Amino acid sequence: MPSSATYPITPTRPPVWTLTPLQISETVADTIRKSTALYDQIVALPVAERTFESVFRPLALWEGEASKAVEPSLFLQYVSTEQAVRDESIAGDKKLQEYDLDSMTRLDVYQALLDAKAHTENNKVALSKEEQRLMDRTIRSRTRNGLALSPDKREALLEINKKIMGLAVDFSTTCNTESGFLLFTKEELDGVPEDIISGFPIQDGKHKMTFKTPDYVPVSKFANLPATRKAAVQGYEGKTIENAPRLEEIVRLRREAAALLGFENYAEFVLDVKMAKNSERVFSFLDDLETKLRPLGEAEKVELLALKKEIHTAKGWETTSSLQLWDYRYLDRLWMEKNLSLDESKISEYFPVSTVVPAMLEIYRTLLNVRVIPVPRTEEAGGVTWHEVLMRLADAEMYAVWDGGKDGQDGEFLGYLHLDLFPRENKYGHAAVWGLIPGWEKADGTRNYPTVCMVANLAKSTPTRPALMKHGDAVTFFHEMGHAWHGLLSRTQFSRFHGTSVARDFVEAPSQMLENWCWTPAQLKSMSSHYLRPDEKLPDELIESIVKSKCAGQGLFNLRQIFHARYDMLVHTAKSDQDLTKLWCDLREQVSLVTTNGEYIGGQSGFAHIVGGYEAGYYGYLYSQAFSADMFATVFESDPMNPASGKSYRDKILGPGGSRDEMESLVDFLGREPTNDAFLLSLLGPPAASPKL
């Protein structure tokens, strides 16, 4: 880490994270007050003075300023170690969301926007493509909030949306603050690596396994006793069961909202502004992909069941002909070890977090021409984060990101990156990136610089070893960092279009594309270093096993993805209430080819995606893989570290953000329209007919 003396001066300081509950409350109130003042100012304009410059531009500029002011306060609900700070952050989030719903339904503001649009068109005012997009999207977003409806329907929609918002916040809070656990004896954890068990606290003489990823996943993959795995998996499925009635109410309210807006169902409302456009196209895509993957999944299931029979026979246990939910991870791991010599624990010894993170950043430095510099942990530099405020520890790191420059000249400052990588109590439990502060062009022509935060839950160090990554953790890290780079390297005129502000069925593509660097031999070698013997790189035979494993198990894995996507679509196209728990379990057995033997536990209660922005959109994880596979195969596969290819990717995919149609960015980058060929080739091998996008 550079000292304060050598740390380069940045044009703007990072966000302040030492916020008190009172400061959060005041920030939210101030943001609401300033927003209202701007709306009132615009409404007070005479019709003749309502122009693009007096209406659309001020609103767009304030949208960025408001995010800059309030988003750090709202983010603390996911990462702060202080209960009072988290509570006020959640309360502020609810207040601001409710205010946004009210302001988005102000008819007087909507009329001012329509008047400004009419002025622009009638006077043939020249707008840039991004300015035209801003005008169209600003009006569209308010129309989709019911402003074209009659007053009674508009009021009804507002009340429905407020109820949905409150339920969604409660749903997400329950997921984020879940603190369940199970207690196991040492014998019940037979097969689980000792370094994992040693990290479990002792309670009532037993080992305490939480449902955080570093605890739960190893038990589900390594525990030899089926009863242990069943308890762990079923416990995980039901860890947020209090959310089940919330989801039922959210789905019912969404159905009512869609009807008020004139859509057949909520999925049609959501998809109207996505690349896929309608539910028929999504179901057709899923049907076609499932048809192609099912034979592969069935064949994989046969192999796993043969392995299960072999194990149960050797131990004298009863054998069954069913692949149970709690068998899948365990048998999949054993199959990999047996057929590919893929020892997950041995591989992780070559991926200490302290080595892998800098090595990955170095890959990005070369590929994307960036410099990533740790911010000193001083008040002067602003490098104090939300975690070390209380703990004085290094769980949360902050970096200043600069362009790499060219021809010997230093590049410009790009923004701030935060990494919070290890689990702790009351922290967000998965891996995700928040594009907290967008970039945009300010009124004086200077830029506002973005801030992004990546949150993960990697295995922490134990008394016997440092923090180590599994290869899957490395893939996830690369994926999430793709979102971070989208936020840091985007360069748009307006904050509304910055970074990942693209269609939901495209947003994963840039990140999925970057996962490929975790499957290329040279990059695997470069990011590895044995934690006991730092000069020792990942052996070639292990690299070969990792690369081979990319294509293994793809049938069952992707059928599981199709299950989630189909569940999401069925929930949001249904015409009446249904038993969401029964649908979850029955559909999983039908599509994913695993069973719970008729035991119904509402795992949908933890399916945070369909409450947190991916409703009628989970299909996008599969849909966007067609784009990501095509981008890698066409541009990077022959030379993954080619700086010219990296520059093209940065300029044509990351740079535009949502300032132009996603298909336009893809065609610009690929030189043609994308196809599914590379995606299907990666799953099935040649030849296969492509499902249409």
Secondary structure as GFF3:
##gff-version 3
##sequence-region A 1 693
A	DSSP	alpha_helix	21	43	.	.	.	ID=ss1
A	DSSP	three_ten_helix	47	49	.	.	.	ID=ss2
A	DSSP	pi_helix	52	56	.	.	.	ID=ss3
A	DSSP	alpha_helix	57	79	.	.	.	ID=ss4
A	DSSP	alpha_helix	83	104	.	.	.	ID=ss5
A	DSSP	alpha_helix	107	122	.	.	.	ID=ss6
A	DSSP	alpha_helix	129	142	.	.	.	ID=ss7
A	DSSP	pi_helix	143	147	.	.	.	ID=ss8
A	DSSP	alpha_helix	151	177	.	.	.	ID=ss9
A	DSSP	beta_strand	181	184	.	.	.	ID=ss10
A	DSSP	alpha_helix	194	197	.	.	.	ID=ss11
A	DSSP	beta_strand	202	203	.	.	.	ID=ss12
A	DSSP	beta_strand	206	210	.	.	.	ID=ss13
A	DSSP	alpha_helix	213	222	.	.	.	ID=ss14
A	DSSP	alpha_helix	226	237	.	.	.	ID=ss15
A	DSSP	three_ten_helix	241	243	.	.	.	ID=ss16
A	DSSP	alpha_helix	244	260	.	.	.	ID=ss17
A	DSSP	alpha_helix	266	271	.	.	.	ID=ss18
A	DSSP	alpha_helix	279	315	.	.	.	ID=ss19
A	DSSP	alpha_helix	328	340	.	.	.	ID=ss20
A	DSSP	alpha_helix	344	348	.	.	.	ID=ss21
A	DSSP	alpha_helix	353	368	.	.	.	ID=ss22
A	DSSP	beta_strand	370	374	.	.	.	ID=ss23
A	DSSP	alpha_helix	388	391	.	.	.	ID=ss24
A	DSSP	beta_strand	396	403	.	.	.	ID=ss25
A	DSSP	beta_strand	413	420	.	.	.	ID=ss26
A	DSSP	beta_strand	432	437	.	.	.	ID=ss27
A	DSSP	beta_strand	440	441	.	.	.	ID=ss28
A	DSSP	beta_strand	447	448	.	.	.	ID=ss29
A	DSSP	beta_strand	451	455	.	.	.	ID=ss30
A	DSSP	alpha_helix	471	489	.	.	.	ID=ss31
A	DSSP	three_ten_helix	495	497	.	.	.	ID=ss32
A	DSSP	alpha_helix	509	514	.	.	.	ID=ss33
A	DSSP	three_ten_helix	515	518	.	.	.	ID=ss34
A	DSSP	alpha_helix	521	526	.	.	.	ID=ss35
A	DSSP	alpha_helix	540	549	.	.	.	ID=ss36
A	DSSP	alpha_helix	554	573	.	.	.	ID=ss37
A	DSSP	alpha_helix	580	592	.	.	.	ID=ss38
A	DSSP	three_ten_helix	603	606	.	.	.	ID=ss39
A	DSSP	three_ten_helix	608	610	.	.	.	ID=ss40
A	DSSP	alpha_helix	620	631	.	.	.	ID=ss41
A	DSSP	pi_helix	632	636	.	.	.	ID=ss42
A	DSSP	alpha_helix	643	649	.	.	.	ID=ss43
A	DSSP	pi_helix	650	654	.	.	.	ID=ss44
A	DSSP	alpha_helix	662	670	.	.	.	ID=ss45
A	DSSP	alpha_helix	677	684	.	.	.	ID=ss46
###
